[in-house]
Amino acid sequence: MMQLRFISIALVGLAGAGVVAAADAPHRKVDPTFLYRYIPDVAAKDSDLTTSTCQYKPLFGAGDSETTAVRGVARYGEVTIAAGGRCKTVNYPAEEQVYVIMDGGGMVHYAKETAPVKKHDFMYLPATVDHSLSNNTSSPLRAFVMGFKIPPGTPPPAKLEIANYDDVKKQTVGGHPDSVVYQLMMGGVESTRDRIAAGHLLTSLYVMEFAPGGTNFPHHHDNEEEIYVLLDGAGDMVAGGGMNGVEGRHPAKPGDAYFFRLNCTVGFYNSTRGQAHILAVRSIYPRHGRR
């Protein structure tokens, strides 16, 4: 009986040691299915664009604290340039960029070319070409900066590609209801439907306009990452899904920004109080870099 008791105590001790060891073991961090930022709450940080008159808020990718979930997107942030200010000139060997001017105006400096920019202008800025923004007005210039990882040696277009999304027609898109219309701003180099066809990793940059009570139907993308920024209006953002695929509904307000991993359920339900607009961009998920 005494021998059995000693064996029992020994087994309990070993089991307890196992529990302690398991509790002390390091936990593997799992990347989130989506990321959320409220832009007014994001602090400006020093970046390769930053000057005394140019501030950059990192939302996703470079400069943000959670970068492992973001694979093909090199950076996505908001730049604000004070009156008379200018950002540093940048040049990336393996990153294509897009700027979208949201407020104010100024100049884009592209290689040896300079062109005026105004509210709702958008432009493609290829790898290997020097570029920067300056503000020659008396009001701040605010723009979204988007970057996407591409192979080194990707050839740039022959000239600066720039347009204004107020001039892009509104249209419905197959697979989505008529309660949302799209302004197809930029697509891949082989696109025939977008105003500018220039992207390599970037596949679609667009604005969605939702009618009161409208939706684009929650859905997912098998091969693309996506970012939504709610520009105005209110409703429910769909990010992540449950058993029915649409359970991840989050009250949304202007300034809300979401990054969606591939296969994350994504969508928007507008309120019934008025229109809502979302600036969205999709880019290919680089499977060669998947872990």
C-alpha positions as CSV (number, residue, x, y, z in Angstrom):
1,M,0.0,0.0,0.0
2,M,2.8,2.4,0.9
3,Q,4.6,1.7,-2.4
4,L,1.4,2.4,-4.4
5,R,1.0,5.7,-2.5
6,F,4.5,6.8,-3.5
7,I,3.9,5.9,-7.1
8,S,0.6,8.0,-7.1
9,I,2.4,11.0,-5.6
10,A,5.1,10.7,-8.2
11,L,2.6,10.7,-11.0
12,V,0.8,13.7,-9.6
13,G,4.1,15.5,-9.3
14,L,5.0,14.8,-12.9
15,A,1.5,15.9,-14.1
16,G,1.8,19.1,-12.1
17,A,5.2,19.8,-13.6
18,G,3.7,19.3,-17.1
19,V,1.0,21.8,-16.4
20,V,3.6,24.3,-15.1
21,A,5.8,23.7,-18.2
22,A,2.8,24.2,-20.5
23,A,1.8,27.4,-18.8
24,D,5.3,28.7,-19.0
25,A,5.8,27.8,-22.6
26,P,5.8,30.7,-25.1
27,H,2.6,31.2,-27.0
28,R,2.7,31.5,-30.8
29,K,1.1,34.8,-31.9
30,V,-1.6,34.3,-34.5
31,D,-2.0,37.1,-37.1
32,P,-5.4,38.8,-36.9
33,T,-8.0,38.3,-39.6
34,F,-8.4,42.0,-40.0
35,L,-6.9,45.2,-38.6
36,Y,-8.9,48.3,-37.6
37,R,-7.7,51.9,-37.2
38,Y,-9.6,55.1,-36.4
39,I,-7.5,57.7,-38.4
40,P,-8.0,60.7,-36.0
41,D,-6.6,58.6,-33.2
42,V,-3.5,57.5,-35.0
43,A,-0.4,59.4,-34.0
44,A,2.0,60.8,-36.7
45,K,5.4,59.1,-36.7
46,D,8.7,59.8,-38.3
47,S,9.0,58.3,-41.8
48,D,11.0,58.6,-44.9
49,L,8.5,61.3,-46.0
50,T,8.6,63.4,-42.8
51,T,9.8,67.0,-42.7
52,S,8.9,69.8,-40.4
53,T,6.0,70.6,-42.6
54,C,5.0,67.0,-43.7
55,Q,3.5,64.5,-41.2
56,Y,2.7,60.9,-41.8
57,K,0.2,58.7,-40.0
58,P,1.0,55.0,-40.6
59,L,-2.2,52.9,-40.7
60,F,-1.1,49.6,-42.1
61,G,2.3,48.3,-43.1
62,A,5.5,50.3,-42.7
63,G,5.5,52.3,-39.4
64,D,2.6,50.4,-37.9
65,S,3.0,48.1,-34.9
66,E,1.2,45.1,-36.5
67,T,2.9,44.3,-39.8
68,T,3.0,40.5,-40.0
69,A,-0.6,40.2,-41.1
70,V,0.1,42.7,-44.0
71,R,1.9,40.9,-46.8
72,G,1.7,42.5,-50.2
73,V,0.8,46.0,-48.9
74,A,4.1,47.8,-48.1
75,R,2.4,50.8,-46.5
76,Y,-0.9,52.6,-46.2
77,G,-1.1,55.9,-44.4
78,E,-2.2,59.5,-44.3
79,V,0.1,62.4,-45.1
80,T,-0.7,66.0,-44.1
81,I,1.4,68.8,-45.6
82,A,1.2,72.3,-44.0
83,A,0.6,75.4,-46.1
84,G,3.8,76.0,-48.1
85,G,5.3,72.7,-47.0
86,R,6.8,69.7,-48.8
87,C,7.5,66.1,-48.1
88,K,10.9,64.5,-48.6
89,T,11.6,63.0,-52.1
90,V,11.4,59.2,-52.0
91,N,12.3,56.4,-54.5
92,Y,11.7,52.7,-53.9
93,P,13.4,50.0,-55.9
94,A,10.6,47.4,-55.4
95,E,7.4,49.3,-54.4
96,E,4.7,50.8,-56.6
97,Q,2.8,53.6,-54.9
98,V,-0.5,55.5,-55.3
99,Y,-1.4,58.9,-53.9
100,V,-5.0,60.0,-53.5
101,I,-5.5,63.7,-52.6
102,M,-8.4,64.1,-50.2
103,D,-8.2,67.8,-49.3
104,G,-6.3,70.8,-50.5
105,G,-3.9,71.1,-53.4
106,G,-0.4,71.6,-54.5
107,M,2.2,69.9,-56.7
108,V,3.4,66.4,-57.4
109,H,7.1,66.2,-58.3
110,Y,7.8,63.2,-60.5
111,A,11.3,62.6,-61.8
112,K,12.1,65.9,-63.5
113,E,8.4,66.7,-64.1
114,T,6.1,68.8,-61.9
115,A,2.3,68.8,-62.2
116,P,-0.5,70.5,-60.2
117,V,-2.7,68.3,-58.0
118,K,-6.1,69.1,-56.4
119,K,-8.8,67.4,-54.3
120,H,-9.6,63.9,-55.5
121,D,-6.7,63.6,-57.8
122,F,-5.1,60.1,-57.8
123,M,-1.8,59.1,-59.4
124,Y,0.4,56.1,-60.0
125,L,4.0,56.4,-58.8
126,P,6.2,53.5,-60.0
127,A,9.2,52.0,-58.4
128,T,12.6,53.6,-59.2
129,V,11.2,57.1,-59.9
130,D,11.8,60.0,-57.5
131,H,8.6,61.6,-56.3
132,S,7.2,63.9,-53.7
133,L,4.3,66.2,-52.8
134,S,4.4,69.9,-52.0
135,N,1.7,72.3,-50.9
136,N,1.6,75.7,-52.5
137,T,-1.7,76.8,-51.1
138,S,-2.8,78.4,-47.8
139,S,-4.6,75.3,-46.5
140,P,-3.3,71.9,-45.5
141,L,-3.0,69.2,-48.1
142,R,-4.1,65.7,-47.0
143,A,-3.6,62.6,-49.0
144,F,-3.6,58.8,-48.7
145,V,-0.3,57.1,-49.5
146,M,-0.4,53.5,-50.6
147,G,2.5,51.2,-51.4
148,F,2.6,47.7,-52.8
149,K,5.6,45.3,-53.0
150,I,6.6,44.4,-56.6
151,P,9.6,42.6,-58.1
152,P,12.7,44.7,-58.6
153,G,13.2,45.7,-62.2
154,T,9.5,46.2,-63.0
155,P,9.5,48.9,-65.7
156,P,7.7,52.2,-65.0
157,P,5.1,53.7,-67.4
158,A,6.2,56.1,-70.0
159,K,4.8,59.2,-68.2
160,L,3.1,60.3,-65.0
161,E,-0.4,58.7,-64.7
162,I,-2.8,61.0,-63.0
163,A,-6.6,61.6,-63.0
164,N,-9.4,62.9,-60.8
165,Y,-12.1,60.5,-59.4
166,D,-14.8,63.1,-59.7
167,D,-14.4,62.6,-63.5
168,V,-14.7,58.8,-63.2
169,K,-18.2,57.5,-64.1
170,K,-20.4,55.7,-61.6
171,Q,-21.4,52.2,-62.5
172,T,-22.7,49.0,-61.0
173,V,-20.5,46.0,-60.9
174,G,-21.6,42.4,-61.5
175,G,-22.2,40.3,-58.4
176,H,-23.1,43.4,-56.3
177,P,-26.5,44.9,-55.8
178,D,-27.7,48.2,-57.5
179,S,-27.7,49.9,-54.1
180,V,-23.9,50.6,-54.5
181,V,-22.2,52.2,-57.5
182,Y,-18.5,52.2,-58.2
183,Q,-16.0,54.7,-59.6
184,L,-13.2,52.4,-61.0
185,M,-10.1,54.6,-60.6
186,M,-7.1,52.3,-61.2
187,G,-6.5,48.7,-62.1
188,G,-3.8,46.4,-63.3
189,V,-1.7,47.0,-66.4
190,E,-4.1,44.9,-68.5
191,S,-7.3,46.5,-67.2
192,T,-9.8,47.8,-69.8
193,R,-12.4,49.1,-67.3
194,D,-10.4,51.4,-65.0
195,R,-9.5,55.1,-65.6
196,I,-5.8,54.2,-65.1
197,A,-4.3,50.8,-65.9
198,A,-0.9,50.7,-64.2
199,G,-0.8,48.4,-61.2
200,H,1.3,45.2,-60.9
201,L,0.4,44.1,-57.4
202,L,-2.4,46.6,-57.2
203,T,-5.5,45.2,-58.9
204,S,-8.3,47.7,-58.1
205,L,-8.6,51.2,-56.6
206,Y,-12.1,52.6,-56.4
207,V,-14.7,54.6,-54.6
208,M,-18.0,53.0,-53.6
209,E,-21.2,55.1,-53.2
210,F,-23.9,53.5,-51.1
211,A,-27.6,54.5,-51.3
212,P,-29.4,54.8,-48.0
213,G,-29.8,51.3,-46.7
214,G,-27.5,49.9,-49.4
215,T,-24.9,47.2,-49.3
216,N,-22.3,45.6,-51.5
217,F,-23.1,42.2,-50.0
218,P,-20.5,40.7,-47.7
219,H,-18.0,38.6,-49.6
220,H,-14.4,37.5,-49.6
221,H,-11.4,37.4,-51.9
222,D,-9.4,34.2,-52.4
223,N,-6.2,35.9,-53.7
224,E,-6.3,39.6,-52.6
225,E,-5.8,41.8,-49.5
226,E,-8.2,44.8,-49.3
227,I,-8.4,48.1,-47.4
228,Y,-11.5,50.1,-46.8
229,V,-11.7,53.7,-45.5
230,L,-15.1,55.1,-44.7
231,L,-15.0,58.7,-46.0
232,D,-18.5,59.8,-45.0
233,G,-21.8,58.4,-43.8
234,A,-22.4,55.6,-41.2
235,G,-23.4,52.0,-41.0
236,D,-22.0,48.6,-40.2
237,M,-18.6,47.4,-41.5
238,V,-18.4,43.7,-42.0
239,A,-15.0,42.3,-41.0
240,G,-14.5,38.6,-40.3
241,G,-17.3,36.1,-40.4
242,G,-19.0,33.5,-38.3
243,M,-21.0,30.4,-39.3
244,N,-23.1,32.4,-41.8
245,G,-20.1,34.4,-43.1
246,V,-21.6,37.8,-42.1
247,E,-21.6,37.9,-38.4
248,G,-18.6,40.2,-37.9
249,R,-20.6,43.5,-38.1
250,H,-19.0,46.6,-36.5
251,P,-20.6,50.1,-36.2
252,A,-18.7,52.4,-38.6
253,K,-18.0,56.1,-38.7
254,P,-16.0,58.4,-41.0
255,G,-12.3,57.9,-40.5
256,D,-12.6,54.2,-39.8
257,A,-10.0,52.2,-41.7
258,Y,-10.0,48.4,-42.1
259,F,-7.4,46.0,-43.5
260,F,-8.8,42.6,-44.6
261,R,-6.6,39.5,-45.0
262,L,-7.4,37.3,-48.0
263,N,-10.5,35.1,-47.3
264,C,-11.7,37.5,-44.6
265,T,-15.4,38.3,-45.0
266,V,-15.7,42.0,-46.0
267,G,-18.6,44.3,-46.8
268,F,-20.6,47.3,-45.7
269,Y,-24.2,47.9,-44.7
270,N,-25.2,51.6,-45.0
271,S,-27.5,53.3,-42.6
272,T,-30.9,54.5,-43.9
273,R,-30.0,58.2,-43.1
274,G,-28.1,59.1,-46.2
275,Q,-25.4,58.1,-48.7
276,A,-22.0,56.7,-47.6
277,H,-18.7,56.6,-49.5
278,I,-15.8,54.2,-49.1
279,L,-12.3,54.5,-50.6
280,A,-11.1,50.9,-51.3
281,V,-8.1,49.2,-52.7
282,R,-7.3,45.6,-53.5
283,S,-3.9,44.0,-54.1
284,I,-2.6,40.5,-54.9
285,Y,-1.6,38.4,-51.9
286,P,2.1,37.3,-52.5
287,R,1.8,33.6,-51.9
288,H,5.5,33.0,-52.5
289,G,6.1,34.8,-49.2
290,R,3.4,32.9,-47.3
291,R,4.6,31.1,-44.1
